[in-house]
Amino acid sequence: MRCCKELQWAKCSERLWGLGSAGEFGGLHPPARRSTVPPERPRGCAARGAGPDLRDQPQKISQGESMVTSTETIWIEMPDGARLAARLWLPEGDGPFPTILEYIPYRRRDRTRLRDEAMHPRFARAGYASIRVDMRGAGDSDGLMHGEYLEQEIQDGCDVIGWIRAQEWSDGQVGMFGKSWGAYSAYQVAARRPEGLRAIAPVMGTDDRWAECIHFSGGCLMSDNFWWGAIMQLFNAQPPDPAVLGEAWRETWRARLEAAEFWPAEWLEHQTRDAFWQHGSVCENYADIEVPAYIFGGWADAYRNTPFRMAEHATSPVKVMIGPWGHLYPHEGAPGPQVDFPAELIRWWDHWMKGRDTGLMDEPPLRLYLREATAPGDDPDPRPGRWVEEPRWPSPNVAEEIFHLNHGVLGQSPHPGPDMSVTTPTSYGASGGDFMSFATPGDLPGDARLDGAGALEFRSAPCEAALDILGQARLRLRVAADKPQAMLAALLVDEAPDGAQTVIARGFANLMHLDGPEQVTPLSPGTPVEAEILLHATGYRLLEGHRVLIKLSSAYWPILWPSPEPVKITLTPGLSQLSLPLRQAVADAPTPRALPAPDAPPQPAMTQIREGRMKRGWQFDALSGKLINRTWIDGGVFGPVGRIRIDETGTELGDISERIYEIGSDPTSARAVMTQEGHFTRDDWNARIETRAEMWCDATHFYLEAGTRCFVDDALFHEKSWSHRIRRNGM
């Protein structure tokens, strides 16, 4: 293990590429087994001035008893002449048809191909044109991508809808859906009210980019701000496909690489809720969205509060479904149970675009999965629990019960006692998994006891009967800090009779934002303040004999980037409250409609070249005094999928990633490192991307260094690096 001093940058190039392998976790170059099946040779290209690619001619494919026509690449021209690449599925018959649109930056020909084929052909089989569009600057589309959710991107989405409406196969009606970035797209485009958009179905996205995106939570800086930006560093460096662009692919790729920036630096320039975050946040005016929205979420996902806010504030019809899932489509959802998401969407589209009475809008608008208690780290799949329905939100079936934070106790009435104080160790939070789960091993919270001492704890008496928690718990606290800058992390925990501690929900608060997230107000050390923490939404059944436990800490690494100094938090018992949203049993409530399990997906047209693997764990380095977390994945950041070959296009692709978080006893020793490789190969094409990114800090600044190197046939094609020093502003 290299010590901290060895990790300091000398020259940027040495820093980015000078470190060796990752020891027991492996390096970035595990041995690859080449496919014994020769890749399909490209048959021309669809670029301007090139011959036709036969795969870009309409191909009929069987979908059950129906035939669907699939076109590999079509071009959508924007008003400024730029062209967006898309894949199109059409149903049998002469049409015209209503259209379903998915609009994202994640490469339709390879990255999302298998996922796309589980959904879009089914929509076509149900009588819809279905189209999957790569955003400007992504995949094979023209142009450059300069950031997330920019004005050009939103306008392009509106223009895509206008283009669809002009096609002879279109009846002029469009529905829009997508997960994550695609959910943002659906919200943001809907807020522009393009003609012809009839309904949307956002999956795991947010209405508020400041409050609930991957960057900040409760005004606290998320380490995921760096992690996600490092992921996009790789994604933004991916090449277009020569089979589509022909010889122009090199010029297009080089232009993208020259224009690329390291996005986390821009995000860190905005450490309060300013116009940067307000842009694209539809919560600024919910009435901007006039079309109906069917919103999907997951309790293990990062975006679980948005469905409740939309259900409460939207002025158009809203339906909500929240399962136990991580950041995955519901038909792929884990932990399960999975549901047939394409079938549910077809019911939605049929109602709003075909005028059919599917019964969907006769059902209660909110369907939520109440998870039952399981041992921490057990992570059964499917997760035990049951579906419940609510007539609206806030629901008349949910009432707040008040618990008072007394001396180590959650009580029904306040009882003063001696002050309780804690200075949380920098390593506290190591059991917390990831903030956003992708259902990869180890990314859900473990037993909260593993973090040891470091938090103020308040326990209820054992529950005399099961409690159903549904919604967002709220803490109203009277606390003091001994430093002008401090934050709080709150855990709502299920403590079993054997002492095991399962995290139900978490919430965070930057105490320098007590006057609002738009400004930074230093604390007066030692002076008590009134603070509020709104925990993340949850649906959970606490069993008889279990206890409600609140844990309050002043650090939560690595989910939260630490304050610049150790902070002692002091709470006076009897002056703080927990409001717990409890669902009451509803007499004679009808049993919710059974949700069908997903259809068995079609056998993917792919060959597994190398099985994926993953290593994840914590270790203490006695030489540097640091606690180090490593996650190494053969298959990329979203799971150990290994290396695959897409048989239809002949493309082999595979990523390898390593993420390192490390911290010592000093909060300013926090460091994050992300190293990735991406491969795209065919018999006539061999492109490789290597990226490295690093973030560290001192008491006054954040530091970011990053570099990207791209290769063609193992020869260096392009190299670029970045270095940023950004002043801390209440973070």
Secondary structure, 3 states (H helix, E strand, C coil): CCCCHHHCCCCHHHHHHCCCCCHHHCCCCCCCCCCCCCCCCCCCCCCCCCCCCHHHCCEEEEECCEEEEEEEEEEEECCCCCEEEEEEEECCCCCCEEEEEEEECCCCCCCCHHHHHCCHHHHHHCCCEEEEEECCCCCCCCCCCCCCCCHHHHHHHHHHHHHHHCCCCEEEEEEEEEECHHHHHHHHHHCCCCCCEEEEEEECCCCCHHHHCCCEECCEEECHHHHHHHHHHHHHCCCCCHHHHCCHHHHHHHHHHHHCCCHHHHHHCCCCCCHHHHCCCHHHCHHHCCCCEEEEEECCCCCCCHHHHHHHHCCCCEEEEEECCCCCCHHHCCCCCCCCHHHHHHHHHHHHHCCCCCCHHHCCCEEEEEEECCCCCCCCCCCCEEEEEECCCCCCCEEEEEEEECCCEEECCCCCCCCEEEECCCCCCHHHCCCCCCCCCCCCCCCHHHHCCCCEEEECCCCCCCEEEEECCEEEEEEEECCCCCEEEEEEEEECCCCCEEEEEEEEEEHHHCCCCCCCCCCCCCCCEEEEEECCCEEEEECCCCEEEEEEECCCCCCECCCCCCCEEEECCCCCEEEEEEECCCCCCCCCCCCCCCCCCCCCCEEEEECCEEEEEEEEECCCCEEEEEEEEECCCCCCCCEEEECCCCEEEEEEEEEEEEECCCHHHCEEEEEEEEEEEECCEEEEEEEEEEEEECCCEEEEEEEEEEEECCEEEEEEEEEEEEECCCC
